[in-house]
Amino acid sequence: AVLLPLLETLGEALPALESAAERNPGDITLPLWIGKLSWRAADLGRALDAYRRAAQMDSGYPGVLEGLAAAQKATGDTAAAIATLQQIASLDTSGSGRERVAGALGVLLYEQERYAEAIPHLREKLRSAPDVPVLYRLLGLCYIRMEDYAAVMSEVKPALDRAVAAYPAVP
């Protein structure tokens, strides 16, 4: 991975990283780099394989499960992506910001326009991450897409008001 900045093109970087991964099978950073660069090159199959290898090595390593879920979703394996997101959601939620949102199964369900299914997962995620503004937004949008405006006012607005009072420094 040290040679990565020296390589001029993505076409050179991926084979070099794959060669390094063969020589260093215990280095989890190598399949992660392969996954990231393959993703950028729109080589989703290669990205999925790399994230699977990394997950077999250490699924708790930062970014492994998130990358795997994104690759699963992008390759059309929604069921596997949901299972991976459920695994993420069951892990520690002590992170901050985006890391805590990544584990929200409700986010994936919202993106798939499965609003009624997303709502309970967003509510659950809000219990462990009440200071993450995007979760309130998504919960409100789910109700709006379902045309349940009363729920926005009776559920989302009071929860958001409580969060604003409890976390005044969070925008």
C-alpha positions in Angstrom: 0.0 0.0 0.0 3.0 2.3 0.5 3.6 2.2 -3.3 0.0 3.3 -4.0 0.8 7.1 -4.3 3.7 6.3 -6.6 1.5 4.4 -9.1 0.2 6.6 -11.9 -3.0 4.9 -12.8 -5.7 2.8 -11.3 -4.9 0.1 -13.9 -1.4 -0.2 -12.4 -2.5 0.1 -8.8 -5.0 -2.8 -8.7 -2.7 -5.5 -10.0 0.0 -4.2 -7.7 -2.3 -4.3 -4.7 -3.6 -7.8 -5.6 0.0 -9.0 -5.9 0.8 -7.5 -2.5 -2.3 -9.2 -1.0 -1.1 -12.6 -2.3 2.3 -12.1 -0.6 0.8 -10.7 2.6 -2.5 -12.6 3.2 -2.9 -11.3 6.7 -2.8 -7.6 5.9 -6.5 -6.5 5.9 -5.6 -3.1 4.5 -4.8 -4.6 1.1 -8.2 -6.0 0.3 -9.8 -2.8 1.7 -7.7 -0.8 -0.8 -8.6 -3.2 -3.6 -12.3 -2.8 -2.7 -12.1 1.0 -2.6 -10.2 1.3 -5.8 -12.3 -1.3 -7.6 -15.4 0.6 -6.5 -14.0 3.8 -7.9 -13.2 2.0 -11.2 -16.8 0.7 -11.2 -15.5 -2.9 -11.1 -18.2 -4.0 -8.6 -17.5 -7.7 -8.8 -13.9 -7.1 -7.9 -14.9 -4.7 -5.1 -17.4 -7.3 -3.7 -14.8 -10.0 -3.7 -12.2 -7.8 -2.0 -14.7 -6.7 0.7 -15.7 -10.3 1.3 -12.0 -11.3 1.8 -11.6 -8.4 4.2 -14.7 -9.4 6.1 -13.4 -13.0 6.5 -10.2 -11.6 7.9 -11.8 -9.2 10.4 -15.4 -8.1 10.0 -14.9 -5.6 12.9 -12.2 -3.7 11.1 -13.4 -0.1 10.3 -15.0 0.2 6.9 -15.1 -3.5 6.1 -18.8 -4.2 6.6 -19.9 -0.8 5.3 -18.0 -1.5 2.1 -19.3 -5.0 1.9 -22.9 -3.8 2.3 -22.5 -1.1 -0.4 -20.9 -3.6 -2.8 -23.7 -6.1 -2.1 -26.4 -3.5 -2.7 -24.6 -2.2 -5.9 -24.4 -5.7 -7.4 -28.1 -6.3 -6.7 -27.9 -8.6 -3.7 -30.2 -6.6 -1.5 -30.9 -9.4 0.9 -27.2 -9.8 1.6 -26.8 -6.0 2.0 -29.7 -6.0 4.5 -28.2 -8.9 6.4 -24.8 -7.1 6.5 -26.4 -3.8 7.7 -28.2 -5.7 10.4 -24.8 -7.1 11.5 -23.5 -3.5 11.5 -26.4 -2.3 13.5 -25.8 -4.9 16.1 -22.3 -3.7 16.7 -21.2 -0.9 19.0 -22.8 2.5 18.2 -20.2 4.6 20.1 -18.9 6.2 16.9 -20.0 9.6 15.8 -21.6 11.2 12.8 -21.6 9.2 9.5 -20.3 5.9 11.1 -23.4 5.7 13.3 -25.7 6.3 10.3 -24.0 3.6 8.3 -25.4 1.0 10.6 -29.0 2.1 10.1 -30.9 -0.5 8.2 -33.6 2.2 7.9 -31.4 4.2 5.6 -31.1 1.4 3.1 -34.8 0.7 3.3 -35.5 4.4 2.8 -33.3 4.5 -0.3 -35.2 1.5 -1.7 -38.5 3.4 -1.1 -39.7 0.9 1.5 -40.8 3.6 3.8 -43.2 1.6 6.1 -40.4 -0.9 6.7 -37.8 1.8 7.3 -39.7 3.6 10.0 -39.2 1.1 12.9 -35.5 0.8 12.0 -35.1 4.5 11.9 -36.9 4.8 15.3 -34.6 2.1 16.8 -31.5 3.8 15.4 -32.6 7.2 16.9 -32.7 5.5 20.3 -28.9 4.8 20.1 -28.0 7.9 18.1 -30.4 10.7 19.0 -27.8 13.4 18.0 -27.6 12.4 14.3 -29.8 14.9 12.4 -30.2 12.9 9.2 -32.1 10.2 11.0 -34.9 12.7 11.9 -34.9 13.9 8.3 -35.3 10.4 6.9 -38.0 9.5 9.4 -39.9 12.6 8.5 -39.5 11.9 4.8 -40.8 8.4 5.2 -44.0 9.7 6.7 -44.2 12.4 4.1 -43.7 9.9 1.2 -46.5 7.8 2.8 -48.6 11.0 3.1 -48.9 10.6 6.9 -48.4 14.3 7.8 -50.0 13.9 11.3 -47.1 11.5 12.2 -44.6 14.1 11.2 -46.1 16.6 13.6 -47.0 14.1 16.4 -43.8 11.9 16.3 -40.9 13.5 14.4 -41.3 17.1 15.5 -41.4 16.4 19.2 -38.5 14.0 19.0 -36.5 16.6 17.0 -37.4 19.3 19.5 -36.1 17.1 22.3 -32.9 16.4 20.4 -32.4 20.1 19.7 -32.7 20.8 23.4 -30.4 18.0 24.4 -27.8 18.6 21.8 -27.7 22.4 21.1 -24.3 22.3 19.5 -25.4 19.8 16.8 -26.6 21.6 13.6 
